[in-house]
Amino acid sequence: MVYSRKIDGKDYTFGVSGRLYKSNVVLYDHQTESLWSQLMEKAVAGSLAGKALNKIESTRTSWKDWKRRHPQTLVLSTNTGYARDYSQDPYEGYYRLGTLWFPVGEVRKDLPVKEMVLGVELDGKAKAYPLSELRERAGGTLEDKIGGTGIRIDISPEGTVTGAKRQDGETLKPIFSYWFAWQAFHPRTEVYQE
């Protein structure tokens, strides 16, 4: 998920606070040190408490898919002057574990705890689309309804989500999340089933 740094017409800069809420990262802004919940999409403490983050349309994709669609893309060099090995993912072990490191409360059994989902909110309703289901529709679309409103999710030939829209053509801004986090912040979420 990507958020605008502009709130009420003013630009803010953000950092990672080192805190978690329901096992989800809490950000802070450098200007007021207010705390911001990613999945609640708003400030939860500080002078900006209650102010909303505005999502920016973004794509989560593979490098192969991105390079195919944008062949002129330049990549920032990993030769940064620091000794870090950028080919190693520091969270690799966490992805494979089926358990959580930090509590989130009761986790619904609809999906495995760390199943990756595409979370969509529409008119106060939430729905989770398992990425494993979406990959099965590689090179196509998934049409569904959330609270009576039709939506369409486009999937690349490589199986990555390339867009989501309402039936009227309005672009949706879904969130990629682990199931445990999505359901913790959206306890009444539906889960897509074929």
N, C-alpha and C positions, 0 to 999 in steps of 0.2 A: 504494500500500500504506500502511496505517496501522497503527502499533504502539502498544501500551499503554506509558505511561511508568512503569508500576509493575513493579518487578523485585524478587522476593523480599520483597514486602510494602512496599517503600520506593518513594516517588515520585522520579523523576529528571527533569531537564530536559535537552533535547538541542539541539545546534546542528550546523551543517555545518562539518566540519573543513577544507574546502578541498582535501582529499586524495581521490584516486580509487584504487580497486582494480579491475582489469579494466574500466576506464572506467565504474565505478559509484560513486556517492557514498559516502563514509565519514563517518559521524556521530561526534560525541563527546558524552559527558555532562558537564555542568558540575560535577557533584559529585566525580568521580574522574578526569576527563579520559581515561577509557578510550575506545578507538576501536571503533566499531560498523559492521559491514558490513550494508548494506540487504538484499542478496539472499542473504547467508549467514544473515541473521536472528540474528546474535549478536555479542558483543564479541570482537574479534580481537586486541586488545592492551590492556594496562593491568591494573589490579587486578581488573577484572570479566571478564577474558578467559574465554571459554567460556560465559558467561551468555547465555541465549537471550532474544530479543525475542518478545513475544507479539502476534501479529497480531490486529487488530480488524476485524470485518466492515465493509467499506466498499463504496461504489459509485462507479464512474467513469462519468460521464454527460455529456450535453450540457445546457446551461442550459435549452434548450427543453423537453427531456424532464423535467428536474427541476421546472421551473415548472409543467408540466402535472400532475405528480403531487403537488406541494406548492405550491399557488397562494398560500398565505399567507407564503411565505418572504420574509424581509427580507435585503437585501444591504448589506454594509459599504460606506460611501461611499468613493469614490476621492479625495475632497477631504480629503487627509491633512495638508496644510500643507507637503508636499514637492513639488518641481518635477517629479517623475517622471511620465511619460506611461504610465498603466496600461493604455491600449488597445494598446500595443505589446508584443509577446511578444519578450523578448530572445533566445530560442532559435529563432525562426522560421527563420533561415537554416540552422541545424543540422538541423532536421527535413527540409528539402528535399535536403540533400546526401546522396549515397549512400555516402559514405565516413565513416570514423571519425576523430576528432581525436586520440584516444589509443589505444594498442594494447591488445588484449584477448587476444592469442594467436591461434591458428588459429580462424577462424569457419567453421562448417559451412555447406555450400551448399544445405541443404534449403529455405531461405527467403532473400529479400533481407535484407541486413545490418540494415536499419532497419525491417523489417516489425514492426508492433506485434502482440504476442501476449498472450493470456491464459494465464498459466502456472499449472498445477495440479499440486500434489504430493499424493500419496495413498499411504500405506503404503510409503514409500520409493521410489515410482515417480514420474516426472515426465512431463508431457505439455504441449505447446505448441499452442494453438488460435489460428491467425491471425485477427485481428479482421476482416480482409477476408472470410473464410469465414463468420464469425458474423453479419456484417451482412447476408449473403444470406438469412439465416433470420429477418429482422426480423419481430417480432410472433409469434415461435414459440419453440420449444425445440430444443436439440440433445441427443440422448441418445447416450452413448458409454460405453466401458469403459476404465479405467486399471488395469492389473494384475489384471484379472478382476473388479473392482468397478464396478458401474454408476454413472454420474453423469448429472446433468441440468443443462444451462446454459440459463437463461431469457434471452430477448432481447426488448427493448422494440420497439414499432412503429417507433421511430426507429433501431433497429439497435444500441443499446447493451446491454451485459450488465447484467441487473438482479439476478442471483443464480445461485448454483451450489450443488448439493446432491448428496450421495451417494444411492444408491438407498434407503437406510434413512431418508432425510429429514434426516440431519445436514448442517448448513450447512458448505460449504467456504469457505475464504478464499483465493481465487486472487490472483495478482499480475499487474498489467499491466506489460509490459516490452517493450523492444526485443528482437528475436530475438538480436542479438549478445550482449546481457547475459544473457538467460535461458540460452542454450546454454553460455556461459562458466562459469556456476555450476552448470549441470545438464548435463554433457557427454553423458550417456546418455539425455537426454530423447527421447521420441517426439514426432512431429509429426502432428497430426490431418490426415487426408486423407479426403475424401469418396469 
